[in-house]
Amino acid sequence: MQKRKLGTHGPEVSALGLGCMGLSYGYGPATEKQAAITLIRTAFDHGVTFFDTAEAYAQGANEELLGEALEPFRDQVVIATKFGFRDGDVSKGQDSRPERIRAVADAALKRLRTDCIDLFYQHRVDTEVPMEDVAGAVKDLIAAGKVKHFGMSEAGAGSIRRAHAVQPVAALQSEYSLWWREPEKEILPLLEELGIGFVPFSPLGKGFLTGAITESTSFDKTDFRNVVPRFSEENRKANQGLVAVLGGIAAAKQATPAQIALAWLLAQKPWIAPIPGTTKLHRLEENIGGAAIELTAGDLQEIETALSDVTVQGDRYPAHLQARVGR
Ligand SMILES: NC(=O)c1ccc[n+]([C@@H]2O[C@H](COP(=O)([O-])OP(=O)(O)OC[C@H]3O[C@@H](n4cnc5c(N)ncnc54)[C@H](OP(=O)(O)O)[C@@H]3O)[C@@H](O)[C@H]2O)c1
């Protein structure tokens, strides 16, 4: 797989990474450990060198999984993890106090079985802690050799500028896909100006853009999508028009909708590296195939035209989670 550099200051990573959250957290029960390790190692065998986790994914369990799976080839991969929730628990809200950032780094290093975190993101901006203090804490961790690069997630333009002035930000990780294009307004131009790479999360629209989710899909009771307005039964039905458009374009390119969704992101900027997640080997291989699809200017225009008739229904987050975004 081709490699990409995440902005001026960032690491070189495979064009597509692997989002590992769903193996432990968010979309129903965790995947059985050996199967999850096999999936992660298969991704590496197919050229994936960029792996995404967070303290908050099952309170460190996802980091432990990556630590074990990646240990045999640790020096050949880029591991990104995140700090910023109280006790590593999303439901408890943000905590980016410098002492907490230092403690999370030390705990993550142990769980990941490594001596350096390649990319350490603030998971959400903490309005109680000045951005300069957060960036300063990560700067100290970089000076101590415990962290290589600083990242932010879902941060707004003002926060990114403040942080970047203290410690250059290598990458921003925020939601971006064919059904969530808000970053195009203000964030992508800012990242281009500052030389910051972009890592789109939920690049497959949490599975919706693949066509595998319909109005009759039922999610496990622990699945996060149960509380996402965009995934209400009514909105899943209303949003099938988007899937139909993608399906048409995919058929013409002899590809799948998931592959087109990923190829479209890769075509936006050379410093974008999406991190699709899956728990299934055959889907992993399908998704990786998306990196080999080149969309021409004509293809991109065709997608734009087809989508101009589609209005996506439903918010991407419930109100209490949206309130944490972009500050
Ligand atoms: N920074 C943040 O706040 C944040 C938030 C969310 C996610 N993330 C990161 O981003 C990564 C990816 O995001 P995501 O997992 O939310 O969403 P995603 O990658 O858009 O979609 C994942 C979902 O799509 C399904 N899927 C994957 N490939 C498929 C295919 N080819 N055909 C049909 N279904 C397919 C998966 O189900 P199966 O497992 O059944 O295949 C899973 O339910 C996460 O793993 C995490 O590392 C970060």
The ligand as an SDF file (V2000), in Angstrom:
LIG
                    3D

 48 52  0  0  0  0  0  0  0  0999 V2000
  -11.4740   10.4470   17.6110 N   0  0  0  0  0  0  0  0  0  0  0  0
  -12.7050   10.0460   17.8350 C   0  0  0  0  0  0  0  0  0  0  0  0
  -13.4420   10.6560   18.5930 O   0  0  0  0  0  0  0  0  0  0  0  0
  -13.1960    8.7980   17.1480 C   0  0  0  0  0  0  0  0  0  0  0  0
  -14.5740    8.5230   17.0890 C   0  0  0  0  0  0  0  0  0  0  0  0
  -14.9880    7.3700   16.4190 C   0  0  0  0  0  0  0  0  0  0  0  0
  -14.0440    6.5230   15.8360 C   0  0  0  0  0  0  0  0  0  0  0  0
  -12.7200    6.8210   15.9230 N   0  0  0  0  0  0  0  0  0  0  0  0
  -11.6920    5.9550   15.3020 C   0  0  0  0  0  0  0  0  0  0  0  0
  -12.0250    5.7680   13.9290 O   0  0  0  0  0  0  0  0  0  0  0  0
  -12.0860    4.3810   13.6130 C   0  0  0  0  0  0  0  0  0  0  0  0
  -13.1010    4.1120   12.5230 C   0  0  0  0  0  0  0  0  0  0  0  0
  -14.3570    4.6890   12.8270 O   0  0  0  0  0  0  0  0  0  0  0  0
  -15.6730    3.8510   13.1250 P   0  0  0  0  0  0  0  0  0  0  0  0
  -15.3060    2.4530   13.5300 O   0  0  0  0  0  0  0  0  0  0  0  0
  -16.4970    4.6820   14.0290 O   0  0  0  0  0  0  0  0  0  0  0  0
  -16.4510    3.8470   11.7430 O   0  0  0  0  0  0  0  0  0  0  0  0
  -16.2260    3.2980   10.2640 P   0  0  0  0  0  0  0  0  0  0  0  0
  -14.8420    2.8730   10.0720 O   0  0  0  0  0  0  0  0  0  0  0  0
  -16.8150    4.3310    9.3930 O   0  0  0  0  0  0  0  0  0  0  0  0
  -17.2170    2.0480   10.2140 O   0  0  0  0  0  0  0  0  0  0  0  0
  -17.0520    0.9310   11.0330 C   0  0  0  0  0  0  0  0  0  0  0  0
  -18.3170    0.1040   10.9190 C   0  0  0  0  0  0  0  0  0  0  0  0
  -18.5100   -0.2830    9.5680 O   0  0  0  0  0  0  0  0  0  0  0  0
  -18.5860   -1.6840    9.4280 C   0  0  0  0  0  0  0  0  0  0  0  0
  -17.7930   -2.0100    8.2250 N   0  0  0  0  0  0  0  0  0  0  0  0
  -16.4730   -1.8040    8.0350 C   0  0  0  0  0  0  0  0  0  0  0  0
  -16.1060   -2.1600    6.7850 N   0  0  0  0  0  0  0  0  0  0  0  0
  -17.2210   -2.6130    6.1800 C   0  0  0  0  0  0  0  0  0  0  0  0
  -17.4860   -3.1230    4.8870 C   0  0  0  0  0  0  0  0  0  0  0  0
  -16.5290   -3.2330    3.9700 N   0  0  0  0  0  0  0  0  0  0  0  0
  -18.7680   -3.5070    4.5830 N   0  0  0  0  0  0  0  0  0  0  0  0
  -19.7600   -3.4120    5.5010 C   0  0  0  0  0  0  0  0  0  0  0  0
  -19.5590   -2.9210    6.7660 N   0  0  0  0  0  0  0  0  0  0  0  0
  -18.2990   -2.5230    7.0890 C   0  0  0  0  0  0  0  0  0  0  0  0
  -17.9930   -2.2560   10.7020 C   0  0  0  0  0  0  0  0  0  0  0  0
  -18.6830   -3.4320   11.0690 O   0  0  0  0  0  0  0  0  0  0  0  0
  -17.9160   -4.8540   11.1910 P   0  0  0  0  0  0  0  0  0  0  0  0
  -16.9810   -4.7450   12.3210 O   0  0  0  0  0  0  0  0  0  0  0  0
  -19.0540   -5.7930   11.4320 O   0  0  0  0  0  0  0  0  0  0  0  0
  -17.2530   -5.0500    9.8580 O   0  0  0  0  0  0  0  0  0  0  0  0
  -18.2850   -1.1580   11.7330 C   0  0  0  0  0  0  0  0  0  0  0  0
  -19.5520   -1.3190   12.3160 O   0  0  0  0  0  0  0  0  0  0  0  0
  -12.3990    3.7320   14.9700 C   0  0  0  0  0  0  0  0  0  0  0  0
  -12.0450    2.3700   14.9870 O   0  0  0  0  0  0  0  0  0  0  0  0
  -11.5990    4.5720   15.9180 C   0  0  0  0  0  0  0  0  0  0  0  0
  -10.2600    4.1130   15.9570 O   0  0  0  0  0  0  0  0  0  0  0  0
  -12.3000    7.9510   16.5610 C   0  0  0  0  0  0  0  0  0  0  0  0
  1  2  1  0
  2  3  2  0
  2  4  1  0
  4  5  1  0
  4 48  2  0
  5  6  2  0
  6  7  1  0
  7  8  2  0
  8  9  1  0
  8 48  1  0
  9 10  1  0
  9 46  1  0
 10 11  1  0
 11 12  1  0
 11 44  1  0
 12 13  1  0
 13 14  1  0
 14 15  2  0
 14 16  1  0
 14 17  1  0
 17 18  1  0
 18 19  2  0
 18 20  1  0
 18 21  1  0
 21 22  1  0
 22 23  1  0
 23 24  1  0
 23 42  1  0
 24 25  1  0
 25 26  1  0
 25 36  1  0
 26 27  1  0
 26 35  1  0
 27 28  2  0
 28 29  1  0
 29 30  1  0
 29 35  2  0
 30 31  1  0
 30 32  2  0
 32 33  1  0
 33 34  2  0
 34 35  1  0
 36 37  1  0
 36 42  1  0
 37 38  1  0
 38 39  2  0
 38 40  1  0
 38 41  1  0
 42 43  1  0
 44 45  1  0
 44 46  1  0
 46 47  1  0
M  CHG  2   8   1  16  -1
M  END
$$$$
